[in-house]
Amino acid sequence: MSDLHQLRDCWPMTLVRPPRLRWGDRLAAVTPCWGGPSCFPQRFEAGKAYLTKRFGLEVVDMPHTHHDADWLDCHPEARAADLMQAFADPSIRGIVASIGGDDAIRLLPHLDLDVIRSNPKVFIGYSDVTVLHFACLRAGLGSFHGPTIMSGFAENAGMTELAATSFERATFDPEPIGLLPTNSVGWTVEACQWQDATSQKRPRTRIPSTGLEVLQGNGVITGRLLGGCAEVMEMLKGTPWWPPLHAWDGAVLFYETSEEAPDASLVLRWLRNYAAQGILHRLSAILLARPGGRMTDLERKAQKAAVRRGLAEAGLSDMPVLADLDIGHTDPILTLPYGARVEINADTTCIRLLDAGVT
């Protein structure tokens, strides 16, 4: 049997949880996507400093973390080598991506799933890092959809307590994470001038949060978290790294769109593909993030309408869908453990994580 067929046919049904992070642990900073640290070193260093000050982590750079962005673009194998070295190094307890991008899929041929499988540790990031989360899934490791160094941990004037506590509970605490807190600090997609040193200390303008919205459905359901950045997941469809149908059974799809702000018509087409694959009918529920990018209220409503239409076309108008979750390409960014059981109450608009993210 070919390696590609083995990838398709041997999908792990349970995920290993990595050991918890502790104060003083070494955290590897990797650049598996765009070479942002070389373009905006001040922003990168601000994120590292926050990880040290707030969480007591010693952030160490890998050999190519700071390499020129154009060079890294031409050398996906070097980016993959850094990731593999970080997993293999027993002195490193966790790994965090510096920033997202749009080509992490080029790393896949250079990854060693045995190295990931044999060295479970916290791995966190979002956006293009979704590709690498699916590689971790394929290896049987539960990773974390959450902040990157430059977008999240380096938030202007520091992370919100909501985001910081979410990361800490998911990666430091071996107890079940519990109820996702209400956003009382507001949210933002305001553009940052990372090249301006003074902007780092200036908080971004926030819009008041109205909390989660029930788009449709009722009652209480449970399922395991699976999802990521919508545009990046489109790149994975049809590859050996895309989960087989049985992996979606009972899953709760968390779904977020990037700062590119794709049109609602694209979201509808993508979901029609999920329906054609047979995925939509296997889901328990959908958690829809607040859209990233500078979208108008009308455009945000159009995306929600597209999700409802895609489900209605599949005969799933009763499937619970909660929207405006604080994950992905807005701030604050909550941390979600892949594969963790989640309880969704569409009657009280509550989300509770029933598992710990770590051991």
C-alpha positions as CSV (number, residue, x, y, z in Angstrom):
1,M,0.0,0.0,0.0
2,S,1.3,3.5,-0.9
3,D,2.1,6.1,1.8
4,L,-0.8,8.2,0.5
5,H,-3.3,5.4,0.9
6,Q,-1.9,4.7,4.4
7,L,-2.4,8.3,5.3
8,R,-6.0,8.1,4.2
9,D,-6.9,4.8,5.7
10,C,-5.1,5.0,9.1
11,W,-6.6,8.0,10.8
12,P,-6.4,8.0,14.6
13,M,-9.7,8.0,16.4
14,T,-8.3,9.4,19.7
15,L,-5.8,12.2,20.3
16,V,-2.9,12.3,22.8
17,R,-3.0,15.3,25.0
18,P,0.5,16.9,25.5
19,P,2.0,17.5,28.9
20,R,1.1,20.8,30.5
21,L,3.3,23.9,30.3
22,R,4.8,25.1,33.5
23,W,6.5,28.4,34.6
24,G,10.1,28.3,33.4
25,D,9.5,25.9,30.5
26,R,11.2,26.4,27.1
27,L,8.9,27.4,24.3
28,A,10.2,27.1,20.7
29,A,9.4,30.0,18.4
30,V,9.1,28.6,14.8
31,T,8.3,30.4,11.5
32,P,6.5,27.8,9.5
33,C,4.6,30.2,7.3
34,W,5.4,33.8,6.3
35,G,8.8,35.2,7.5
36,G,7.3,38.0,9.6
37,P,10.0,38.1,12.3
38,S,12.6,39.4,9.8
39,C,10.2,42.0,8.5
40,F,8.9,43.3,11.8
41,P,11.5,42.2,14.5
42,Q,10.2,44.7,17.0
43,R,6.7,43.1,16.9
44,F,8.1,39.6,17.2
45,E,10.2,40.6,20.2
46,A,7.2,42.2,21.9
47,G,5.3,38.9,21.6
48,K,8.2,36.9,23.0
49,A,8.6,39.4,25.9
50,Y,4.9,39.1,26.8
51,L,5.1,35.2,26.8
52,T,8.0,35.5,29.3
53,K,6.6,38.2,31.5
54,R,3.0,36.9,31.7
55,F,3.5,33.2,31.6
56,G,7.1,32.7,32.7
57,L,8.1,30.9,29.5
58,E,11.6,30.9,28.1
59,V,11.1,31.5,24.4
60,V,13.9,30.2,22.2
61,D,14.3,30.8,18.5
62,M,14.9,27.9,16.1
63,P,17.7,28.1,13.4
64,H,15.5,29.7,10.7
65,T,13.0,31.7,12.8
66,H,14.5,35.0,11.8
67,H,15.6,34.2,8.3
68,D,14.8,36.6,5.5
69,A,11.1,36.2,4.4
70,D,12.0,35.8,0.7
71,W,14.6,33.1,1.6
72,L,12.0,31.2,3.7
73,D,9.5,31.4,0.9
74,C,11.9,29.4,-1.3
75,H,12.8,26.9,1.4
76,P,9.8,25.2,3.0
77,E,12.0,22.3,3.9
78,A,14.0,24.6,6.2
79,R,10.8,25.7,7.9
80,A,9.7,22.1,8.3
81,A,13.2,21.2,9.7
82,D,12.8,23.8,12.5
83,L,9.4,22.4,13.4
84,M,10.7,18.8,13.5
85,Q,13.8,19.9,15.5
86,A,11.5,21.6,18.1
87,F,9.3,18.5,18.5
88,A,12.4,16.2,18.8
89,D,14.2,18.4,21.4
90,P,13.4,17.0,24.8
91,S,14.3,20.3,26.5
92,I,11.5,22.1,24.6
93,R,8.1,21.7,26.2
94,G,6.0,23.7,23.7
95,I,6.0,25.3,20.3
96,V,4.4,28.5,19.1
97,A,4.2,29.8,15.5
98,S,5.5,33.3,14.9
99,I,2.8,34.3,12.4
100,G,0.5,32.8,9.8
101,G,0.7,33.1,6.0
102,D,-0.6,31.2,3.0
103,D,1.7,28.4,2.1
104,A,2.3,26.1,5.1
105,I,0.9,23.3,2.9
106,R,4.3,23.2,1.2
107,L,5.8,21.9,4.4
108,L,3.7,18.7,4.5
109,P,6.1,16.5,2.3
110,H,8.9,17.4,4.7
111,L,7.2,16.5,8.0
112,D,7.9,13.3,9.9
113,L,4.7,12.3,11.7
114,D,6.6,9.7,13.8
115,V,8.6,12.6,15.3
116,I,5.4,14.5,16.2
117,R,3.7,11.3,17.5
118,S,6.6,10.3,19.7
119,N,7.1,13.7,21.2
120,P,3.8,15.2,22.2
121,K,4.0,18.8,23.3
122,V,1.9,21.9,23.1
123,F,1.8,23.4,19.6
124,I,-0.2,26.6,19.0
125,G,-1.1,29.0,16.2
126,Y,-3.9,29.9,13.9
127,S,-4.6,31.0,10.3
128,D,-2.2,29.2,7.9
129,V,-1.0,27.1,10.9
130,T,-4.3,25.2,10.4
131,V,-2.4,23.0,7.9
132,L,0.0,22.0,10.7
133,H,-2.8,21.3,13.1
134,F,-4.2,18.9,10.6
135,A,-0.8,17.2,10.4
136,C,-0.8,16.9,14.2
137,L,-4.3,15.4,14.0
138,R,-3.0,12.9,11.5
139,A,-0.2,12.1,13.9
140,G,-2.6,11.6,16.7
141,L,-1.7,14.7,18.7
142,G,-4.1,17.3,20.0
143,S,-2.8,20.8,19.3
144,F,-4.2,24.2,19.9
145,H,-5.9,26.8,17.7
146,G,-4.9,30.0,19.3
147,P,-2.6,33.1,19.2
148,T,0.7,33.4,17.4
149,I,3.6,35.4,18.7
150,M,3.1,38.4,16.4
151,S,-0.7,38.3,16.2
152,G,-2.1,37.6,19.7
153,F,0.8,37.5,22.2
154,A,2.1,40.8,20.8
155,E,-1.3,42.5,20.9
156,N,-0.9,46.3,21.3
157,A,-0.6,47.2,25.0
158,G,-0.7,43.5,25.9
159,M,-3.3,40.7,25.5
160,T,-6.7,41.1,27.0
161,E,-7.2,39.1,30.2
162,L,-9.8,37.1,28.3
163,A,-7.3,35.8,25.7
164,A,-4.4,35.4,28.3
165,T,-6.6,33.4,30.7
166,S,-7.9,31.2,27.8
167,F,-4.4,30.3,26.7
168,E,-3.3,29.6,30.3
169,R,-6.3,27.4,31.1
170,A,-5.9,25.4,27.9
171,T,-2.1,24.8,28.1
172,F,-1.1,25.1,31.8
173,D,-4.1,23.5,33.6
174,P,-4.7,19.7,33.5
175,E,-8.3,20.2,34.7
176,P,-11.3,20.5,32.3
177,I,-11.4,24.0,30.7
178,G,-15.0,24.6,31.4
179,L,-17.3,27.4,30.4
180,L,-16.0,29.9,27.8
181,P,-16.2,33.3,29.4
182,T,-18.3,36.2,28.1
183,N,-16.4,38.9,26.1
184,S,-16.8,42.1,28.2
185,V,-13.7,43.9,26.6
186,G,-15.0,44.2,23.1
187,W,-13.3,43.1,19.9
188,T,-11.2,44.7,17.2
189,V,-9.9,44.2,13.6
190,E,-8.3,47.7,13.5
191,A,-5.1,47.6,11.4
192,C,-1.8,47.9,13.2
193,Q,1.3,49.8,11.9
194,W,3.8,47.2,13.1
195,Q,6.7,49.3,11.7
196,D,5.7,52.2,14.1
197,A,7.4,51.6,17.5
198,T,5.0,53.9,19.3
199,S,1.9,52.0,18.1
200,Q,2.9,48.9,20.1
201,K,1.9,50.7,23.3
202,R,-1.3,52.1,22.0
203,P,-4.4,49.9,22.5
204,R,-6.5,49.3,19.4
205,T,-10.0,50.6,19.2
206,R,-12.5,48.0,20.3
207,I,-16.2,47.5,19.4
208,P,-18.5,46.4,22.1
209,S,-19.3,42.7,22.0
210,T,-22.9,41.5,22.0
211,G,-21.8,38.0,22.9
212,L,-22.6,34.8,21.1
213,E,-25.5,34.6,18.7
214,V,-27.6,31.5,18.1
215,L,-28.1,31.4,14.3
216,Q,-30.3,28.3,14.4
217,G,-31.1,25.2,16.4
218,N,-31.8,24.5,20.0
219,G,-31.1,22.1,22.9
220,V,-27.8,20.7,24.2
221,I,-25.3,18.8,22.1
222,T,-21.7,17.5,22.6
223,G,-19.0,16.8,20.1
224,R,-15.3,17.0,19.5
225,L,-13.7,20.2,18.2
226,L,-12.4,20.1,14.6
227,G,-11.9,23.0,12.3
228,G,-9.7,26.1,11.7
229,C,-9.3,28.8,9.1
230,A,-11.8,28.3,6.2
231,E,-9.5,29.4,3.4
232,V,-6.7,27.2,4.6
233,M,-9.0,24.2,4.9
234,E,-9.9,24.7,1.3
235,M,-6.2,24.0,0.4
236,L,-6.3,20.7,2.3
237,K,-9.5,19.3,0.7
238,G,-8.7,16.3,-1.5
239,T,-5.3,15.8,-0.1
240,P,-4.2,12.8,2.1
241,W,-4.1,15.3,5.0
242,W,-7.9,15.9,4.8
243,P,-9.7,13.8,7.5
244,P,-11.8,10.9,6.2
245,L,-15.5,10.9,6.7
246,H,-15.5,8.9,9.9
247,A,-13.3,11.5,11.5
248,W,-16.1,14.0,11.2
249,D,-18.7,11.8,12.9
250,G,-20.3,13.9,15.7
251,A,-17.7,16.7,15.4
252,V,-18.3,20.3,16.2
253,L,-16.9,22.3,13.3
254,F,-15.2,25.6,14.4
255,Y,-14.9,27.8,11.4
256,E,-13.3,31.2,10.9
257,T,-12.4,33.4,7.9
258,S,-9.3,35.5,7.6
259,E,-8.4,39.2,7.2
260,E,-8.9,38.6,3.4
261,A,-12.7,38.8,4.2
262,P,-14.0,36.3,1.6
263,D,-17.3,37.1,0.1
264,A,-20.3,35.3,1.5
265,S,-20.9,33.6,-1.8
266,L,-17.5,31.8,-1.4
267,V,-18.4,30.6,2.1
268,L,-21.6,29.2,0.7
269,R,-19.8,27.3,-2.1
270,W,-17.2,25.9,0.4
271,L,-20.0,24.6,2.6
272,R,-21.7,23.1,-0.5
273,N,-18.5,21.1,-0.9
274,Y,-18.7,19.9,2.7
275,A,-22.3,18.8,2.0
276,A,-21.2,17.0,-1.2
277,Q,-18.4,15.2,0.6
278,G,-21.0,14.0,3.2
279,I,-19.3,16.0,6.0
280,L,-22.2,18.4,7.0
281,H,-24.5,15.5,7.8
282,R,-22.0,14.0,10.2
283,L,-21.5,17.2,12.3
284,S,-23.2,17.8,15.6
285,A,-23.0,21.6,15.4
286,I,-21.0,24.5,14.0
287,L,-19.2,27.3,15.9
288,L,-18.8,30.3,13.6
289,A,-16.1,32.8,14.5
290,R,-16.6,36.5,14.1
291,P,-15.3,37.2,10.6
292,G,-11.8,38.7,10.2
293,G,-11.0,41.6,8.1
294,R,-12.6,45.0,7.7
295,M,-16.1,43.9,6.9
296,T,-19.2,45.9,7.2
297,D,-22.1,44.8,9.5
298,L,-24.0,43.9,6.3
299,E,-21.2,41.7,5.1
300,R,-20.9,39.9,8.4
301,K,-24.7,39.3,8.3
302,A,-24.3,38.0,4.8
303,Q,-21.7,35.4,5.9
304,K,-24.1,34.2,8.6
305,A,-26.9,34.0,6.1
306,A,-24.6,32.0,3.8
307,V,-24.0,29.4,6.5
308,R,-27.7,29.1,7.2
309,R,-28.4,28.7,3.5
310,G,-25.7,26.1,3.1
311,L,-27.2,24.1,5.9
312,A,-30.8,24.5,4.7
313,E,-29.8,23.3,1.3
314,A,-28.5,20.1,3.0
315,G,-31.7,19.7,5.0
316,L,-30.0,20.8,8.2
317,S,-31.9,23.8,9.3
318,D,-32.2,22.4,12.8
319,M,-28.4,21.9,13.4
320,P,-27.2,24.2,16.2
321,V,-25.0,27.0,15.0
322,L,-23.5,29.6,17.4
323,A,-21.8,32.6,15.8
324,D,-19.4,35.4,16.8
325,L,-17.0,33.2,18.7
326,D,-13.8,35.0,19.7
327,I,-11.3,32.9,17.7
328,G,-9.1,33.5,14.7
329,H,-8.6,36.8,12.9
330,T,-10.1,39.2,15.4
331,D,-8.9,40.1,18.9
332,P,-9.3,38.7,21.5
333,I,-8.2,35.2,20.4
334,L,-9.4,32.3,22.5
335,T,-7.4,29.0,22.6
336,L,-9.3,25.9,21.5
337,P,-7.8,22.3,21.9
338,Y,-8.4,20.2,18.8
339,G,-10.3,17.0,19.6
340,A,-11.6,18.2,23.0
341,R,-15.2,17.5,23.9
342,V,-17.4,20.6,23.8
343,E,-20.9,21.0,25.1
344,I,-23.0,23.5,23.3
345,N,-26.3,24.8,24.8
346,A,-28.2,26.6,22.1
347,D,-31.0,27.5,24.6
348,T,-28.7,29.4,27.0
349,T,-26.1,30.3,24.4
350,C,-23.3,28.7,26.4
351,I,-20.2,26.7,25.3
352,R,-18.4,24.5,27.8
353,L,-15.2,22.6,27.2
354,L,-15.6,19.2,28.9
355,D,-11.9,18.1,28.6
356,A,-8.5,19.5,29.6
357,G,-6.2,20.6,26.8
358,V,-3.2,19.0,28.5
359,T,-2.2,16.3,30.9
